[in-house]
Amino acid sequence: MTISANILHPPPQNSANKLVTNSNKLDHPNGSAEAEAPAPATAAQGSDSFWPQVAAIVALTGVGYMFVFAGVVADVLNGSRNAYLLTVPVLILLIVSSYRSCNDGVGDSESDWILAVLLGVGGLVGIHLFTQRGPTVAALWHLDLVGVAFWIACCAVVVAGSRRVFRAWAAGAFLLCCLTPLPSQLAVAHLGGSDADAAMVAAALGATAVFLCGRGIALHWRIAAAAGCLLLAAITTTTLDGVVGLTILVLIAGGAVPVLCAALLYPLRPAANPLRIGGSTPPPLHRSPRTIVLLTLGSLGMLAAHPLQSPPAAPASAPADWVTNAGLLQPTPIPFISRFLGPDASLTRYTAPVPDGSPPAVVDVMTSSNLAGLRDYTDAVWYPSAEPLNYRPADPELGAPNGSRVVYNNPDIATSDAEQHWYAVTWLWRTPDAYERVTVLVNQSQTSHEPPPMPRPLSISNTLIDPTLWLSRRQSSDAGELNPSVMHRAAEVVRVITETSGRDG
């Protein structure tokens, strides 16, 4: 009787399981009944597919941006103050590990591909267009690293499915905030610029990752873990500051400590892939060999688009007393630069002698024992301007050292009568005691006897908001015509400096 009742009145089938069954039947080459009765997917089966998917995304990203990542590592090992970038992959994996539950519903590979193409084309093409409009601003913000986030999103949507990727939006937002080092640099400068300040900024990012990786855990435990991470990092930083270098200090405070705190949270996490209504979960996504081939080709294409960059040329040498030999006068220290370049850095303004009828000129000298720290700000424009400016190679007629660049604002698009207009020639060289970035600055006005403007600290406003608003209004980026007398005056000062330093361009 029981058997006949079950035949006449079969138990209701869960709608999600029915969708999975029908989908599997369509995928089966013969549409046989064997495909209609798949084994129910368990929690362990769903969880087992997560880390292979993560490994595939990591591999595709690592191949596509191999040379970009190698450049970042080389810069940090050479002394760059952006050491926190080495901790970002670890922090992202901590956050992503909290999204290891199986996809909700049935994956749609066609929709995933469409979304991946939109993300890739929209993001990467947008970065390319912005870079063409403002190459110096793009280089300062390291938009090539921001492209990594869009490529990861493309790979993740195809490999893991759009549902899981959209649920992990917090990980994507965190990655976008961390990939460009300028916000971290500005935060360190705001705190004071010491090695301990850099370590604490990295620790703050680590504490944020600890909070985000506690998804599904009670809020008070997540807050306690993040606060404990910050406290432990502060104690570690205070203890090790001055004992170890910046890179090791940042790796401990911003990498090792967050991993330890996340490990303490791990036992409190809910079990992965809790069973859905009906007693089973949808099976994990499976991708065809064609998908794997296409992703591999895309990764190789990204590798070709980001080739290996040749290392920058070694700075030219100059004598320690070149300032005295050049007859520069009135040294004026500008203290804010140590907040950006490190405690041992300095910025001094010197006045160049002014012949009758010549525009006023000054020479600003940034000095640091850390060459990589100076190069962190190679694309920074330290002088006020209403429009975003772009560096360009110096004219050989200037006689400046090899690798020199020029930058100047355009008087034709001035927004106010009080705005100063200037012309700058800058280069990097090495003295016996330190590395120096020398900038010859000339006032473009033929009637003003005021010196060129003083350098100003970098900020979110003058490095992102103002340039973006200017470029979005499609304002002209033409540098404008330069008065020959201004360039002649700059060439005179450059010639005096190079000749008295024993160099000839």
N, C-alpha and C positions, 0 to 999 in steps of 0.2 A: 504493500500500500504506500509506503513511504517513497519507493522508487517511482511508482506511477504518478504520485502527486508532484514529485520534483520534475518529471517530464512534462506534465500538463501545465504546471505553474513554476517555471524556472525562476530562480532568485534574480532580483534586479541587478543589472550590471552597471557599475559606476561609469558615468559618461566620459570621464577622462580616460579610463581604461579602454572604453569602446573606441575613442578616437585613436588611441595608440594602436589598437588591434587593426582598425581599418587602414591606418597609415602603413603598418607593417605588411598588410596584405597587398596593398598597392605596390610596395617596394619589392615584393617577392616576385621572381621572374615568372612563376606559373600561377600566382595567386592561389596557391593550394591552401588546404585547411591547416597544414602545418604552420603556416605563417599567421593563422588566426588565433593561435593559442600560445603566445610567447610566455616564457617563464616570467613570473612577476619580479620586477626589479626591487631589490632590497636597498636598505640604507647604505650598506657597505658597497654595493655596486655603484651607486651614485657618487659616493665619496671617492672611490678608487679612480674615477675618471678625472677628478679635479686637478690633481698635481701633474699628470701628464699634459693636460691642457695648458697649465701654467708654464711647464717646461717648454712646450712648443712655442708659446708666445715669446718667452725669454730668448729662445734660440733664434727665432725670426727677427726679433729686434736687435739681438747681438750681432747678427750677420749684417743687417741693413745699415747699422750705425757703428760698425766696428771701428772705423778710423776716427769718427767723432769721439767715441768713448776713449779710445787710445790717447787722443789729444788731451782730453780732460785729465786722465790719470797722469800723463806726462807733466802737465802744468802743475798739478798738485804736488807731485814728487819733486818738482823743481822749486817749490816754495810758494805757489799760488795760495792766496788766502781764502779760496773757495773750496776748502777741503771738505766741507759738509756734503758736496756733491757725491762723494764716495759712499755716504751713508744712505742716499736716497733709494737705491735698489733694495736694500735690506728693509727699510721702512715701508716701502710699497708692498713687499711680500708679506710683511706683518699684517697690513691692512687687508690685503686681498685674501689672506687665509681665513678671514671671518666670513667670506662669501662662498664657502665650499659646498653649500647645499645644492641639490640638483635643480635644474630648470623647472619653472612652473609651466606646465602645459607642454605642447608638442612644438619642437623647433621647426622653423620655416627657413630652410637654407636659402631660398631665392630672396626673401625679404632681408636676410642677413647680408647677402652679397650686395644688394642695393644700398642698404644702410652703410656698409663698409666703404663702398665706392663714394657715396656722398660725403662721408667723413673725411676720407683721404683726399679727394679732389678739392672739397671746400677748404679744409684746413691747410693743406700743403700749398695749394695755389694761392690762398690768401696770404700765407707767409711770404711766398715768392713775390707777390705784387707789392706788399708792404716793403720788402727788402729793396725792390727796385726804386720805390719812391723815396725811401729814407735809409740808405745803406748804413750810414753811421749809427743812427738810432737802433736799427736792427742788429748791428754788430755789438753795440753796447748791451742790448738786452739778450744777446745770444739766442736769437730766434731759431737758429739751426737746432738747438737743443729742444725748443718748444715743439718742433716738428716730430720729435720722438713720441710725444704724447699722442699725436694723431695717428702715427703708424701703429702704436700699441693698440689704440682703440680699433683700428681696422682689423688687425690680426685677432684681437679678442672677440670681436663680433662674429667673425667667420669661424673661429675655432671653438668658442664656448657658447655662442648664441647671444642674440641681442638682449634677451630677457635678463640673463645673468649680468651682462655688462651694464645695463641701465640700473640694475639694483646696486651696482658697485660705483655709483656716481661719485661718492665721497672720495674713493681712491683716485679717481680721475682728477677731481678738483685739487686734491693734495698734490698730485704729480705735477699739474700745471703750475701750481704756486712754487714748487721746489726746483723745477728744471732750469728756470732762468735765475742766475745768481744775483742779479742786481737788487731785488728786494732784500735778500739776506745781507748784501753789502751795505745797503742803506740802514738796515736795522742795527748792524754792528757799529756803523759810524754814529748812529744816534746814541748808542750806549756808551761810546767812548773810544772804540777802535782797538782795544787791547786784545791779546790772545784769549784771555778769559771771557771777554765779551763775545768773541766769535764762537767759543765753545758753548756759551749759554744760549746763543741764538740757535745753534745746532741742537742743543738739548730741548729747546722749546718745540722745534719741529719733531723731535723724537717723542716728546710727551704727547703731542697731538696725534702722532701715529699710534701710540699706546691706547689713547682714548678711542680712536676709530677702530682699532682691531678688536675692541671688546664688544662688538655688535652682538646683541642678544643677551648680554650680561646686564644685571641691574645697574642703573645709572650711578648709584653711589659708589659701587665698586670701580666703575670706570673712572670716575673723578678721582677717587683715592689712588688708583694706579698711576694716573697722569701726574697728580701732585707729588706722589712718591718718586716718580721718575725725575721730575724737576729738582726735588730736594736732594736726591742721591747724586744727580749730575752736578748740582752746585757744590756739594761736599767734595766730590771727586775733582772738580775743576779747581777749587780753592787749594786742595792738597797737592795737586800735580802741576799747577801753574808755575812756570819757571823751572820745573824739573824736567819736563818733556817738551818737545816742540809743538807747534800749533797743530800740525796734522794728527799726531798721536792723541793730543788732548781732545780734538774734535771727534776723532773716531771712537774714543772711549765715552765721552759725554753724550754724543749724538748718535752713536751706534750700539756700543756694547750695553750701556745702561738701559736704553729702551728695549733691547732684546730680552734682557733679564726681567724687566718689569712685565713685559708681554708674556713671558713664560710663566710668571706667577699668576697671571690672569687665566691662563689656558685651562686649568681644571674647572673653572667656573663656566666655561662655554657650554651652551646647549649642544646636544648630540647633533651631528650633521645629518641632513636628510631625514627629518622626522616623517613618519609614514603619513600619506595623505588619506583623505576619506576613501574608504574602500579597501584599505589595507595594503596598497602598493603605490609606488611612485613611477612617474614616466621614466623610461629608460634613458640613459645618458646619450648625448648627441654623438653620432658617428659621422665622420667626414670621409668623402670618397678620395681615392688616389688623385683624381683630377684636381680636387681642392688643394691637396697638399702640394701638387706640382705648381699650381697657380700662385700660391702663397710663397713658395720658394723662389719662383721667378720674380715676384714682386720684391722680395727681400734682396735679391741680387740687383734688381733695378735701383733700389735705394742705396745699395753699396756703390753702384756706379755713379749715382748722383752726389755722393759725398766721398770723393776720393781722398786718398792720403795727402795731407798738407805737408809741404816741406817746412822744416823748423825755421823760425825767424833767424835772420843773419845775426851774428854776434855784433854787439855795439862797437862802434869805433872808440878809440882811446883818446884821452885828452889829459893834459897835465893838471895837477891839483890846483895850481895858481892861475888858471886861465882867466878867472874873473878879474884878478888884479892886473894881469897883462893886457886885458881888453879895455881897461880904464873904466869899468862900470862903477857907478857911484850909488850912494845912499841905500844900503841894504835895508830892506823892510821885511821882517818875518811875518808870515801868514800862517797862523797856527792850526787852522781847521784841517789841513791835509793829513795830519797824523791820525785822524779818526778814520780815514779811508785807506791809507797805505801802510798803517802800522805805527807803533810807538816810536820807532827810530827814524821815521820819515820827516822831512822838513820841506817847506816851500818859502823861498826868499825872492823878493822883487828887487831888482837893481834898475837904476836909471841910466840910460845911455846918453852920452854927451850929445847935445842938440846943436848942429850947425845952424847958422842964420837961415831962416826961411824954410826949414825942414819940419815935417810933422814930428810931434813928440813920439819917442820910442822907449820901451822898457824891455827888460829881459827877466822872465820868471824862470826860476830853477827849482825843480822838484828833485830832492835827493833821497835815496834809500839804499840800504845795503841789499835789498831783496829785488832782484831783477824781475822775477815773476810777479811780484806785487805791483811793480810799476806797469807791467804789461797787462795786468787785470783791467786797467783803466786806459788802455791805448786809444779807445774810441770815445772817451769822455770829452765833451766840450765844456771847459771850466768857466767860460766867459759868457755874460748875458747876451741874449739875442731873441728877437721877437719870433724868428722862424727857425725851424730845425736846420742845422748846418751839416754839411758833408765834407769830410776830409778828402783831399785829392793830392796826388804826388806833386812835389815842389818842382817848379820850372828849373831846369839846369842853370839858367842864367842867374839864379839867385846865389849860386856857389855854395849852397848848404851841403852838409855831409850826406852821404848816401843814405837812402831811406827816409829823408825828410819829407814832410807833408805840409800843406798850407790849408788854412780855413779862414773864412771871413764872412761877415754879414753884409747884406745888400742895402745900401742907403735908399735905393729906389722904392723899397717896400716898407719904409719905416712907419711905425704906428704911432709915434710920438716924437715931438721935437726934443724931448729930454734924452732920447735914446742915443747911446754912443755907438759909433761904427768903427770897427777895428779890422786889422789884417794881421794874421799870425803865421809864423813859420816855426815848426817844431821838429825836434829830432831827439834821439836817445843816444847817449854815449857813456863811456866808463872812465872814471878817474881812478887813481891808485887806491882811493879810500871807499868809493861808493859808485853807484850808478846814478845818472842824472838825466832828467828830461828837461831840455832847454827849449824855451819858447820865446821867440822874438816877437814883440807885439807893437804895432804901429797904429797911431790914430789916423783914421782916414780923412778927417776934417782938415781942410787947408787953412781955415781961419781960427780954429780953436787951439789954445795952448795947453789944454787939459791933457793929462796923461791918459792912456787907454784905461778901460775899466779894470777894476780888481777882480780876481777870480772869485767865484761863488761856489758854495758846496752844492753837490748834487742832491736832488730831491725827486720824489715821485712826480711832482708838478712839472719841473723843467726837463725831466728825462722821459716822461710818458704822456701825461695829460696834455700839456701844451703842444708837443710835436704831433700827437695823434689828432687833436682837434684841427691843427693847421693842415695836416695831410688830408683829413677827411673833408675839408672844405675845398680840396683840390686847388689850393693856393700854389702859386708859382714856386718852384724849387730852384730857379735859375739864380746863380750867385751874382749876376749883374756885372756891369763893367767896372773895372778897377782903375783908379787914377794912376797913371804911370809913375807919378812922383812918390806915391805910397810904396809901390813895389821897389822903386829905386832906393828909398830910405831903408826899407827892410834889407835889401841886398847890401847896403853899406854896413849896417850893423852886423849882419852875418859874416861879411868879409873880414871885418875887424876881429871878430871872435875866432874864426877859423884860422886866420893868418897868425894871430898871437898864440894860438894853441898848437901851432906847428902842423896844421892840416891844410890841404888844398882841395876842398870839396870832398 
